Amino acid sequence: MDRYARWNALLELLTETGRITVEDAADRLVVSQATIRRDFDQLAQQQMITRTRGGAVVNGVSYDLPLRYKSAKHAPEKQRIGAAAAALVAPAMVVGLTGGTTTTEVARALAARPDLSGTGADGPQLTIVTNALNIANELIVRSRMKIVVTGGVIRPQSYELVGPLATGILRELTLDLAFLGVDGFDAALGAASHHEGEAAMNSLLASRARRIVVIADSSKLGKHAFARVCPAEKVHTLVTDADATDADIAPFTAAGIDVVRV
């Protein structure tokens, strides 16, 4: 287990329990106590946890973990979802991508498709519109797609640009597809995010699209979060992983949403 995967596991344990000792953390993660002490010290320096004598307590911020700590969670499922979502894209489309670990996998899968990167005589070019700086970076260094990045203020937890400065460009664009990464997706409550600024940007992105695709691993289905992005009836397709049960997806299919399980 690498450092970030270990930190992610520790933060999840703290979210569940509120506090944990060095000894208990070492036993659960099957690493040395010295390694856990170093991890706790480094997480405390970043103000992710509060160090205590012999352990650590939750610091209140792990509810919305920074993107770099989320990347190890459900990684294989997110890669499969990313590939399946990217298969919905055709050359010459204009595609919107919100921030998040799963949408990052969509971007990587799109970058791996040579048929989407043509310019001029080489073929039609895909246009990507995103408010996520990490996604723009993934694409610009690996493809020849046209990349449009919104303005706004960077939110360090997700690398997303938010706020009123980010909305001007989106109001002038029309998208063929919008891929929404979400913190929760419930058939009654809709797609939602923990952060109201991200939700507002994602909602605007969705409103400019002809088709909306929610990409979410099965752990997010039936869950809700603080700020709604869009109601379920606005979503055309849900791409999730094979761990989603028939009971999990039944409310979405009943709402007329096409569900892809991979």
Backbone bond lengths (Angstrom), bond angles and torsions (degrees), N, CA, C in turn:
res aa  C-N    CA-C-N  psi(-1)  N-CA   C-N-CA  omega(-1)  CA-C   N-CA-C  phi
1 M - - - 1.470 - - 1.528 109.26 -
2 D 1.359 116.55 124.57 1.453 118.44 -179.24 1.525 110.97 -78.66
3 R 1.325 115.65 175.45 1.464 119.98 -172.43 1.520 112.69 -60.89
4 Y 1.351 117.20 -47.50 1.456 119.19 -177.04 1.525 111.61 -66.81
5 A 1.320 117.77 -36.89 1.462 120.34 176.46 1.528 109.75 -64.13
6 R 1.328 115.88 -39.29 1.471 120.14 178.98 1.526 110.64 -66.61
7 W 1.328 116.48 -43.43 1.469 119.80 178.82 1.524 110.34 -62.63
8 N 1.312 116.77 -42.00 1.455 120.71 178.63 1.525 110.23 -59.64
9 A 1.336 116.86 -43.90 1.457 120.94 179.75 1.527 111.01 -64.16
10 L 1.329 116.68 -41.06 1.467 119.95 178.54 1.527 111.81 -63.64
11 L 1.325 116.60 -42.41 1.464 120.22 179.92 1.520 111.17 -66.42
12 E 1.316 117.07 -35.79 1.460 119.88 176.71 1.523 111.31 -67.50
13 L 1.330 116.14 -40.84 1.468 119.53 176.61 1.520 110.88 -60.63
14 L 1.330 116.15 -42.20 1.462 119.80 179.72 1.517 111.74 -67.47
15 T 1.339 116.71 -35.50 1.454 119.71 176.93 1.520 110.95 -62.58
16 E 1.327 116.01 -38.13 1.463 121.30 -178.85 1.525 112.37 -74.67
17 T 1.333 117.04 -39.85 1.469 120.42 -169.87 1.521 114.36 -107.17
18 G 1.335 117.51 -21.34 1.467 120.29 -178.09 1.506 113.25 87.54
19 R 1.323 117.63 -32.62 1.463 122.25 177.83 1.516 109.24 -155.76
20 I 1.321 115.94 156.56 1.462 120.10 178.90 1.518 108.63 -156.02
21 T 1.332 116.45 147.02 1.455 121.05 178.23 1.525 110.07 -90.00
22 V 1.304 115.46 160.71 1.462 120.76 176.40 1.520 110.21 -59.24
23 E 1.326 116.44 -44.65 1.463 120.92 -177.71 1.526 111.17 -62.03
24 D 1.340 116.93 -45.35 1.463 120.60 -178.66 1.533 110.31 -65.68
25 A 1.329 117.17 -42.61 1.467 120.64 179.62 1.522 111.10 -63.10
26 A 1.322 116.48 -41.50 1.464 120.27 179.23 1.522 111.13 -63.56
27 D 1.325 117.10 -40.80 1.469 121.05 178.82 1.528 110.85 -64.73
28 R 1.329 117.10 -42.73 1.465 120.87 -176.40 1.529 112.16 -69.17
29 L 1.306 116.55 -36.94 1.462 120.14 -176.97 1.522 112.67 -96.01
30 V 1.324 116.28 -3.84 1.473 122.47 177.90 1.533 110.31 56.75
31 V 1.328 115.05 51.29 1.465 121.81 173.98 1.520 107.52 -134.00
32 S 1.327 116.64 173.70 1.456 120.20 -178.09 1.523 111.00 -75.20
33 Q 1.336 115.05 156.93 1.457 119.76 176.69 1.527 111.11 -65.50
34 A 1.329 116.95 -31.85 1.468 120.38 178.02 1.533 110.57 -63.28
35 T 1.328 116.47 -39.02 1.467 120.51 177.91 1.525 110.19 -64.27
36 I 1.331 117.13 -43.63 1.465 120.80 179.70 1.521 110.81 -64.23
37 R 1.321 117.78 -40.03 1.470 120.10 178.45 1.529 110.43 -60.52
38 R 1.337 116.73 -43.89 1.462 120.07 177.72 1.531 111.06 -62.61
39 D 1.345 115.09 -42.47 1.463 118.92 178.74 1.529 110.94 -61.05
40 F 1.319 116.56 -46.64 1.462 120.24 179.33 1.528 111.07 -60.45
41 D 1.310 116.88 -42.96 1.465 120.33 -179.86 1.535 110.97 -62.28
42 Q 1.331 116.48 -42.80 1.464 119.80 -178.63 1.522 111.73 -70.40
43 L 1.312 117.56 -38.03 1.465 120.57 176.78 1.524 111.00 -67.36
44 A 1.320 116.46 -36.66 1.468 120.35 177.49 1.524 110.94 -66.45
45 Q 1.332 117.11 -37.93 1.466 120.49 177.33 1.526 111.58 -61.75
46 Q 1.329 116.26 -31.40 1.461 120.84 178.25 1.530 112.21 -89.32
47 Q 1.326 116.33 6.27 1.457 123.08 177.98 1.522 112.99 62.82
48 M 1.327 115.48 28.69 1.451 120.60 177.22 1.527 111.37 -86.18
49 I 1.337 116.71 -27.46 1.455 122.29 179.07 1.523 108.40 -140.32
50 T 1.325 115.17 170.66 1.468 121.06 171.82 1.521 108.08 -113.45
51 R 1.311 115.18 123.68 1.474 121.26 -178.96 1.517 109.75 -74.78
52 T 1.333 116.76 137.60 1.457 122.19 174.53 1.521 108.45 -125.12
53 R 1.311 116.03 171.71 1.459 120.19 176.98 1.530 108.35 -66.66
54 G 1.313 116.20 113.29 1.457 120.76 177.26 1.515 115.50 84.34
55 G 1.354 117.15 5.95 1.461 117.43 -178.96 1.515 112.42 -178.23
56 A 1.349 115.97 -146.34 1.456 121.22 -178.55 1.522 109.03 -156.66
57 V 1.332 115.55 157.13 1.456 121.36 174.73 1.520 108.77 -125.91
58 V 1.329 115.30 157.38 1.454 120.47 -178.56 1.530 109.28 -65.87
59 N 1.331 114.52 144.80 1.461 119.75 -175.65 1.512 112.51 -106.34
60 G 1.336 116.67 7.22 1.453 119.98 175.85 1.515 115.13 88.22
61 V 1.331 118.18 -6.83 1.461 119.18 -177.03 1.520 113.18 -105.02
62 S 1.310 118.50 -7.28 1.456 119.19 -175.78 1.524 112.67 -75.44
63 Y 1.346 117.27 -6.87 1.458 120.92 174.88 1.519 110.76 -60.43
64 D 1.338 116.56 -36.12 1.455 121.46 177.82 1.518 108.33 -126.39
65 L 1.328 115.73 80.83 1.453 121.35 -172.17 1.520 111.77 -68.14
66 P 1.333 117.56 144.84 1.457 119.46 172.63 1.514 111.65 -57.08
67 L 1.329 115.41 150.18 1.459 121.89 -174.05 1.518 112.41 -55.19
68 R 1.334 117.47 -37.39 1.470 119.44 -175.22 1.522 111.80 -65.97
69 Y 1.345 118.52 -21.37 1.462 120.71 177.46 1.520 112.12 -91.07
70 K 1.341 117.31 -16.41 1.450 120.60 -179.18 1.517 113.28 -85.31
71 S 1.330 116.39 -17.68 1.457 120.17 -167.85 1.527 112.98 -62.83
72 A 1.333 118.02 -27.41 1.469 120.03 -176.69 1.527 112.59 -81.92
73 K 1.322 118.02 -14.23 1.455 121.26 -175.47 1.526 110.75 -81.26
74 H 1.323 116.91 125.30 1.468 122.88 179.80 1.534 111.83 55.91
75 A 1.331 117.29 35.09 1.463 120.67 -174.93 1.530 113.41 -59.18
76 P 1.342 121.07 -47.84 1.474 119.45 -179.73 1.521 112.36 -61.61
77 E 1.338 115.98 -40.55 1.463 119.57 179.06 1.528 110.79 -62.81
78 K 1.321 116.14 -41.81 1.468 119.65 -178.74 1.526 111.33 -66.59
79 Q 1.318 117.08 -34.39 1.463 119.72 177.28 1.520 111.17 -66.54
80 R 1.324 116.97 -40.10 1.468 119.77 177.63 1.527 110.96 -67.21
81 I 1.317 115.87 -41.04 1.470 120.02 177.38 1.521 110.18 -62.29
82 G 1.325 116.29 -42.79 1.459 120.35 179.79 1.512 112.07 -60.15
83 A 1.332 116.86 -42.95 1.464 120.84 179.98 1.528 110.86 -66.16
84 A 1.338 116.88 -42.06 1.466 120.15 -179.80 1.521 111.33 -66.81
85 A 1.325 117.07 -39.27 1.461 120.64 178.50 1.520 110.83 -66.28
86 A 1.336 116.42 -42.11 1.464 120.14 -179.85 1.524 111.13 -62.51
87 A 1.333 117.71 -28.34 1.460 121.29 179.42 1.525 111.97 -67.22
88 L 1.326 117.75 -16.24 1.467 121.66 178.47 1.524 112.27 -79.77
89 V 1.321 116.68 -9.24 1.469 121.76 -174.72 1.520 110.24 -93.74
90 A 1.326 115.73 135.04 1.460 122.15 176.74 1.524 109.51 -111.73
91 P 1.342 117.64 156.13 1.467 120.55 177.61 1.529 111.73 -55.07
92 A 1.324 114.37 148.13 1.473 123.78 176.50 1.528 114.07 74.88
93 M 1.324 117.70 1.13 1.466 119.61 176.08 1.524 111.15 -70.05
94 V 1.341 115.20 161.70 1.458 122.88 167.98 1.527 106.24 -111.00
95 V 1.320 116.33 117.10 1.464 122.11 -169.99 1.524 110.38 -121.95
96 G 1.322 116.50 132.05 1.455 121.93 175.49 1.513 111.35 -98.40
97 L 1.329 116.73 138.08 1.466 122.59 178.27 1.524 109.22 -129.53
98 T 1.314 116.59 121.01 1.450 120.11 172.08 1.527 109.02 -79.73
99 G 1.316 117.30 177.73 1.454 120.75 178.01 1.519 111.81 -80.91
100 G 1.325 115.35 173.70 1.462 120.61 177.61 1.513 112.35 127.24
101 T 1.321 116.07 163.36 1.459 120.65 -177.50 1.518 112.22 -70.09
102 T 1.332 117.80 -36.34 1.462 119.54 -178.49 1.521 111.09 -75.12
103 T 1.319 117.53 -39.01 1.461 119.43 176.65 1.524 110.68 -66.80
104 T 1.322 117.49 -29.66 1.466 120.13 174.51 1.521 110.32 -62.07
105 E 1.329 117.34 -37.98 1.463 120.49 176.77 1.529 110.97 -67.81
106 V 1.327 117.55 -34.10 1.463 119.92 174.45 1.523 109.71 -61.97
107 A 1.335 116.61 -45.34 1.466 120.83 179.37 1.525 111.04 -59.42
108 R 1.323 117.25 -43.31 1.462 120.38 179.80 1.524 111.45 -64.34
109 A 1.328 116.13 -38.72 1.461 119.40 178.32 1.526 111.04 -68.40
110 L 1.315 117.82 -36.85 1.462 120.87 176.81 1.527 110.91 -65.45
111 A 1.321 116.47 -41.11 1.465 120.97 -179.45 1.524 111.65 -63.64
112 A 1.331 116.78 -25.71 1.463 120.54 -178.43 1.522 112.94 -82.73
113 R 1.334 117.08 -2.89 1.467 120.44 -179.74 1.526 110.48 -98.74
114 P 1.325 118.44 105.81 1.465 120.60 -177.82 1.518 113.56 -64.52
115 D 1.335 117.63 -23.00 1.463 120.28 -178.68 1.528 112.58 -70.64
116 L 1.333 117.20 -12.48 1.466 120.77 -178.51 1.514 113.16 -97.73
117 S 1.333 117.78 -6.96 1.459 120.97 -171.56 1.521 114.10 -106.03
118 G 1.334 117.17 10.53 1.459 119.33 -178.09 1.512 113.14 -68.61
119 T 1.319 116.85 152.32 1.455 122.56 174.81 1.513 108.45 -136.67
120 G 1.309 115.86 136.67 1.456 120.19 176.27 1.512 111.75 59.76
121 A 1.346 116.35 -124.19 1.458 121.69 -177.28 1.525 112.67 -66.94
122 D 1.334 115.99 -17.38 1.465 119.45 -179.01 1.520 112.68 -76.76
123 G 1.323 117.73 -11.62 1.455 119.89 -179.45 1.515 112.23 129.16
124 P 1.333 117.16 174.20 1.462 121.01 -177.89 1.523 111.74 -67.95
125 Q 1.315 115.41 148.39 1.459 121.60 -175.60 1.527 110.46 -107.27
126 L 1.308 115.97 135.44 1.455 121.09 174.58 1.521 109.25 -81.16
127 T 1.339 115.97 141.49 1.461 121.56 174.95 1.523 108.72 -112.13
128 I 1.325 116.08 127.42 1.463 122.29 177.81 1.523 108.62 -111.25
129 V 1.330 115.77 129.68 1.460 122.43 174.22 1.517 107.52 -113.79
130 T 1.323 117.16 124.45 1.460 119.69 -177.67 1.521 110.81 -146.96
131 N 1.316 115.54 153.48 1.463 121.27 172.07 1.530 110.82 -107.65
132 A 1.351 116.32 12.63 1.466 121.13 -178.06 1.521 109.94 -108.03
133 L 1.319 116.98 117.44 1.462 120.79 -176.17 1.524 112.12 -66.12
134 N 1.320 117.83 -35.86 1.470 119.07 -179.62 1.519 111.34 -67.35
135 I 1.323 117.27 -34.31 1.467 120.43 178.27 1.522 110.16 -70.46
136 A 1.328 117.04 -42.28 1.471 119.88 176.12 1.521 110.30 -58.45
137 N 1.331 116.66 -40.93 1.456 120.64 179.56 1.526 111.40 -66.24
138 E 1.346 116.63 -42.99 1.474 120.50 178.03 1.526 110.72 -55.05
139 L 1.318 116.41 -42.59 1.455 121.00 -173.73 1.520 112.90 -80.60
140 I 1.314 117.00 -39.25 1.461 119.24 -174.00 1.521 111.84 -69.01
141 V 1.333 117.62 -28.27 1.461 119.74 -178.90 1.526 112.71 -91.24
142 R 1.342 117.11 -8.45 1.458 119.42 -174.55 1.522 113.51 -123.35
143 S 1.313 118.80 0.30 1.455 119.69 -176.41 1.516 110.05 -152.88
144 R 1.335 114.94 175.43 1.456 121.22 175.51 1.529 110.56 -114.20
145 M 1.294 116.78 29.92 1.454 120.76 177.24 1.532 110.17 -72.17
146 K 1.316 114.76 159.02 1.455 120.05 172.44 1.522 107.75 -82.74
147 I 1.327 116.73 122.71 1.464 121.72 -176.23 1.519 109.38 -112.63
148 V 1.326 116.70 124.50 1.461 122.86 176.21 1.522 107.72 -114.76
149 V 1.320 116.59 123.03 1.469 121.51 -179.38 1.527 108.79 -113.66
150 T 1.306 116.57 131.59 1.458 120.68 178.09 1.524 109.88 -70.12
151 G 1.293 116.35 163.96 1.458 120.00 170.21 1.521 109.97 -81.27
152 G 1.312 115.86 -166.98 1.455 120.17 176.37 1.509 113.52 124.45
153 V 1.315 115.00 -177.12 1.459 123.61 -179.00 1.526 108.18 -102.10
154 I 1.330 117.19 132.01 1.467 121.10 -176.79 1.528 110.63 -70.56
155 R 1.322 115.57 131.32 1.462 121.33 169.79 1.524 107.19 -97.30
156 P 1.337 118.69 109.47 1.471 121.55 -170.99 1.525 114.20 -58.39
157 Q 1.338 117.04 -31.35 1.463 118.78 -177.07 1.524 112.62 -63.32
158 S 1.336 117.13 -31.84 1.467 119.88 -173.27 1.512 113.79 -125.36
159 Y 1.344 117.46 -2.21 1.469 122.88 -176.44 1.531 112.13 63.44
160 E 1.336 116.77 17.50 1.458 120.50 -179.64 1.529 111.26 -92.55
161 L 1.336 115.00 146.94 1.448 122.29 174.81 1.524 108.23 -91.38
162 V 1.330 116.23 126.52 1.466 120.74 -176.45 1.522 109.43 -132.82
163 G 1.334 115.69 174.55 1.454 121.12 176.27 1.521 112.82 96.43
164 P 1.332 116.26 174.15 1.470 120.92 -174.89 1.522 114.14 -62.07
165 L 1.325 118.25 -26.74 1.465 120.12 178.76 1.524 111.88 -68.29
166 A 1.330 116.70 -17.68 1.467 120.78 -176.50 1.525 112.94 -89.74
167 T 1.319 117.98 -11.10 1.463 119.64 -170.51 1.524 114.06 -89.60
168 G 1.319 117.62 -22.94 1.465 120.18 -173.78 1.504 114.01 -58.69
169 I 1.338 117.58 -46.32 1.459 121.22 -178.73 1.520 110.91 -65.20
170 L 1.323 117.20 -45.59 1.458 120.28 -175.38 1.522 112.50 -61.78
171 R 1.318 117.85 -34.35 1.463 120.52 -178.52 1.527 112.32 -65.32
172 E 1.329 116.23 -17.51 1.466 120.56 -177.25 1.527 113.16 -100.76
173 L 1.328 117.66 1.26 1.465 120.65 -173.67 1.520 111.97 -111.49
174 T 1.330 114.91 156.92 1.463 122.25 171.71 1.522 107.95 -124.40
175 L 1.324 116.84 130.14 1.460 122.60 -176.98 1.515 110.49 -111.73
176 D 1.313 116.01 145.18 1.467 120.35 172.81 1.526 110.68 -77.33
177 L 1.330 116.11 -42.45 1.462 122.61 -178.43 1.519 109.47 -136.70
178 A 1.320 116.27 142.93 1.467 120.96 170.13 1.519 108.15 -124.72
179 F 1.329 116.18 122.78 1.457 121.88 175.29 1.526 108.45 -96.62
180 L 1.313 115.98 119.78 1.456 121.35 -177.61 1.517 110.77 -107.13
181 G 1.321 116.77 119.50 1.452 121.25 167.56 1.517 107.80 -87.08
182 V 1.317 118.03 135.49 1.461 121.52 -173.12 1.525 110.60 -131.84
183 D 1.333 115.50 161.54 1.462 121.03 173.08 1.521 111.30 -93.93
184 G 1.323 115.89 -18.39 1.458 120.77 176.87 1.513 109.64 -161.79
185 F 1.346 115.94 147.20 1.461 120.20 177.68 1.513 108.36 -141.01
186 D 1.326 115.16 113.80 1.457 122.60 -177.77 1.528 108.10 -122.33
187 A 1.325 117.20 136.32 1.462 120.39 -176.12 1.515 112.41 -62.91
188 A 1.329 117.35 -27.80 1.462 120.25 179.26 1.525 112.39 -91.27
189 L 1.328 116.60 -40.12 1.466 120.59 -174.37 1.520 113.34 -93.02
190 G 1.327 117.72 -16.81 1.456 121.66 178.04 1.513 113.69 92.26
191 A 1.330 114.85 -169.49 1.468 122.38 178.19 1.524 108.51 -85.57
192 A 1.341 116.65 141.10 1.455 119.18 -173.63 1.518 112.12 -147.66
193 S 1.331 114.58 161.21 1.465 123.03 179.72 1.514 109.14 -129.28
194 H 1.332 116.47 154.09 1.458 120.58 176.74 1.534 111.37 -68.80
195 H 1.335 117.48 -30.26 1.462 121.19 -172.08 1.524 110.44 -108.98
196 E 1.323 116.22 128.05 1.464 119.79 -174.98 1.524 113.25 -66.21
197 G 1.340 117.78 -30.85 1.461 120.49 178.37 1.516 111.67 -67.90
198 E 1.330 116.63 -42.94 1.459 120.59 176.27 1.527 110.40 -64.58
199 A 1.326 116.57 -41.64 1.468 120.17 -179.52 1.524 110.93 -61.03
200 A 1.319 117.31 -41.49 1.466 120.84 -179.75 1.525 111.34 -63.73
201 M 1.348 116.86 -43.08 1.457 120.50 178.59 1.529 111.24 -66.12
202 N 1.311 116.58 -43.76 1.456 120.58 -178.97 1.523 111.35 -66.10
203 S 1.328 116.06 -35.98 1.456 120.86 177.33 1.524 110.92 -63.51
204 L 1.334 116.87 -42.82 1.456 120.90 178.53 1.525 110.82 -65.41
205 L 1.335 116.26 -42.54 1.460 120.30 177.56 1.527 110.47 -58.26
206 A 1.322 116.21 -44.97 1.463 121.14 -179.93 1.527 111.47 -63.41
207 S 1.322 116.81 -37.34 1.468 120.48 -177.77 1.519 112.58 -67.45
208 R 1.329 117.41 -18.97 1.463 121.37 -178.71 1.529 112.29 -94.20
209 A 1.339 117.68 3.00 1.459 121.46 -173.32 1.525 112.20 -106.71
210 R 1.327 115.28 145.50 1.460 120.61 174.64 1.524 110.94 -73.46
211 R 1.334 116.13 -34.56 1.460 120.64 178.33 1.528 109.21 -133.65
212 I 1.326 115.19 141.50 1.468 121.33 -178.55 1.522 108.72 -117.09
213 V 1.321 115.76 128.61 1.468 122.04 178.74 1.525 108.02 -120.47
214 V 1.311 116.55 120.08 1.466 121.28 173.67 1.518 108.00 -91.11
215 I 1.317 116.50 129.35 1.465 121.44 176.34 1.521 107.68 -114.73
216 A 1.321 115.85 120.13 1.463 120.08 -174.37 1.513 110.30 -155.78
217 D 1.329 117.46 132.25 1.461 118.78 174.51 1.524 108.97 -70.37
218 S 1.309 115.48 164.16 1.465 121.08 -171.05 1.522 113.55 -61.28
219 S 1.335 117.91 -23.55 1.467 120.22 -179.40 1.534 112.19 -66.48
220 K 1.332 117.54 -16.54 1.467 121.08 -177.54 1.521 113.17 -97.84
221 L 1.309 117.60 -7.95 1.458 120.51 -177.28 1.529 111.03 -76.18
222 G 1.315 115.43 136.48 1.454 120.13 -177.10 1.509 113.66 77.77
223 K 1.332 117.25 0.74 1.467 122.09 179.84 1.530 110.09 -98.16
224 H 1.306 115.84 159.33 1.459 120.12 177.46 1.518 109.64 -128.27
225 A 1.306 115.92 161.63 1.464 122.17 178.80 1.520 108.55 -137.26
226 F 1.319 116.55 178.83 1.458 122.46 -168.97 1.523 114.10 -61.40
227 A 1.335 117.51 -46.96 1.465 121.02 -169.77 1.527 110.80 -120.73
228 R 1.326 117.04 127.73 1.457 120.41 -178.03 1.524 111.44 -77.69
229 V 1.321 114.54 139.58 1.463 121.82 176.13 1.524 110.27 -92.45
230 C 1.322 116.21 -50.10 1.463 120.19 176.97 1.516 108.82 -162.10
231 P 1.335 118.00 155.42 1.468 120.12 176.44 1.518 110.97 -71.11
232 A 1.315 116.45 157.11 1.459 121.37 -177.11 1.522 111.78 -61.65
233 E 1.325 118.08 -33.23 1.464 119.91 -177.02 1.524 113.45 -67.44
234 K 1.329 117.21 -13.13 1.467 120.50 176.30 1.527 112.09 -86.31
235 V 1.326 117.22 -12.91 1.467 121.99 -175.90 1.523 109.51 -87.59
236 H 1.323 116.58 132.10 1.455 121.47 179.52 1.537 112.28 -91.86
237 T 1.342 116.36 -39.04 1.462 120.65 -174.15 1.517 110.18 -138.68
238 L 1.322 115.99 142.16 1.466 123.62 171.18 1.512 107.69 -117.83
239 V 1.328 116.69 125.51 1.462 121.61 174.32 1.520 107.39 -110.66
240 T 1.333 116.73 120.33 1.459 121.76 -177.65 1.525 108.86 -138.57
241 D 1.334 116.34 -175.00 1.462 119.17 -176.32 1.523 111.33 -99.50
242 A 1.323 114.97 170.76 1.461 121.44 -173.94 1.524 113.08 -68.88
243 D 1.330 118.08 -13.21 1.462 120.40 177.27 1.515 112.39 -74.14
244 A 1.325 117.53 -12.48 1.464 120.41 175.18 1.528 108.81 -68.42
245 T 1.307 116.61 122.64 1.464 121.29 -177.27 1.529 110.39 -81.65
246 D 1.324 114.99 168.14 1.468 119.55 175.42 1.522 110.70 -58.13
247 A 1.332 116.44 -37.75 1.464 120.19 178.36 1.529 111.63 -66.50
248 D 1.345 116.24 -35.07 1.460 120.08 178.87 1.522 111.90 -63.99
249 I 1.331 115.91 -40.90 1.466 118.77 -173.11 1.523 113.43 -92.86
250 A 1.328 117.80 -13.43 1.466 120.63 -177.37 1.522 113.32 -54.05
251 P 1.350 119.65 -44.12 1.468 118.67 179.80 1.524 113.01 -63.11
252 F 1.330 116.59 -30.63 1.464 119.65 -178.94 1.532 111.29 -76.10
253 T 1.325 116.79 -42.19 1.462 119.10 177.09 1.525 110.34 -65.49
254 A 1.334 117.18 -35.60 1.462 120.81 176.97 1.524 111.66 -63.70
255 A 1.349 115.45 -28.40 1.467 120.80 178.87 1.528 112.08 -83.81
256 G 1.356 117.18 2.25 1.456 121.23 177.74 1.515 114.67 86.79
257 I 1.326 116.69 16.26 1.458 121.30 -179.80 1.525 109.42 -91.73
258 D 1.321 116.47 131.29 1.467 120.64 173.33 1.527 108.12 -73.01
259 V 1.326 116.76 128.80 1.468 121.41 -177.85 1.519 109.38 -113.24
260 V 1.326 116.02 127.98 1.464 122.93 175.52 1.514 107.49 -113.51
261 R 1.354 115.92 120.59 1.464 120.75 177.56 1.516 108.77 -111.11
262 V 1.346 116.46 129.58 1.469 120.43 -177.22 1.526 110.59 -130.68
